[in-house]
Amino acid sequence: FNISKRMEEKPKLEAENPKSAIYYLEVVWDCYSPGHQWTQYYRFGQPDDCNQARNDLWASLAQRTKYADTVKVSPPSAPLWTLRTPLQAASFWKESMTPFHAPPAADAPLPSTS
């Protein structure tokens, strides 16, 4: 990443398409990198304090913050399942699962073990 190039291109692009907070986080990360700091020290005689990059990150985060009075609350949707008491659940289970777990008829012969 080239922080100088990113900081130069930011003003013209921000008006057209605001960047995500990830973009500004990368700019801050790059600003604090040893390579960028060394370049700033070599060219200008002092390290970069990265104030502009941090301010841009905080502005981006603040721009996306929504307060409770500005958020639309959607109406509650229908529940995915019906809540039952233990007795209701037991009777429902017996009704729905009886064909699968039906006990053998009383007059049915027992299986032989021989």
N, C-alpha and C positions, 0 to 999 in steps of 0.2 A: 504494500500500500504506500502511496505517496501522499502524505498529509498536505503538503503544500499545494499539490494539484487539486486535491479534494476541497480544500478551503477556498481555492480560487473559483472553482466551478459551482460552489454552493449557492451564491446569491442569484445567479441567473436561473438555476433549476428550481429553487425553492418556490418561486412565484408560480411556476407552471405546475409542479407536482411536488407536494411536500414529502420529504423523505420519512422513512420509518425511524423509530427510535433505535433500531439495530444499526442503521447507517451511522447515526451520530455516536453510538457506543463504539463502533469500529474506529471512527475518527478520533475519539478520546483515547482509545487503546493505542492507536498508531502514534498519537501525539506523545504519549508517555514511553514509547519504545526507545531503547538505547540508540538505535540508528537515527531516528528523527532528532533526538536530543543532541547527539554528536554533530549532526549536520547543522543544527541551529547554532551550536556553540562554535563550530568551525567558521560558519559564514558570518555570524553577527556578534560573536564574542560572549554570548550568554545563552543559557538553556531556555527553552520555551516553557512558559508557565501554563500553557494550555487553557487559559481562561476562556478564550473564545469557543474552543471545542466543548468545554464543560457547560458553558452558558447555552450553547446550541442544543446540547443533550437535554438539559433541564427544561428549556423552552419546548422542545419536542415532547417530553413527557408531560408537561403541564398542559399542552395543547390537547392531548388525548385524554385528559382527566375529565370524567363526567361526574357531576354532582347529582344527588338523589332527586332534586327537583327538575332536572333536565332529562332524566332517563324515563322512557316510556315503559310502563309496566304492562306486560301482556296478561290477558285474562287466564286464569288457571285452566289447564287442560283436563280432560277426563282422566280418571285414574287408570292405570294399566291393569290393575287387578282389583278384585273385590275383597275387602277385609271381612273375615268371618270370625265368630266366636269359636272356641274349641268344639262345642257341640255341633254348630253348623258345619264346621270343617269335617268332623267325623261322619256326619250324615251325607255330606256331599261326596266324600271319599268313597263311602260304601256304595252310594248310588252309581257313581261313575266308574268304579273299579270292580264291581261285582262280576261282570262277565269275564274278567281276566282272572279273578281270584275266587271263583265260586267254589264252595266246598262240594265234595262229591255227594250225590244223592244218597239218602239213607238206605235205599234198597240196592244200590250198586254193589257188585261183587268186589271184594278186596283183591288187589293184585297178588298173585301167587309168588312165593319166594323160591319155588323149586325149579 
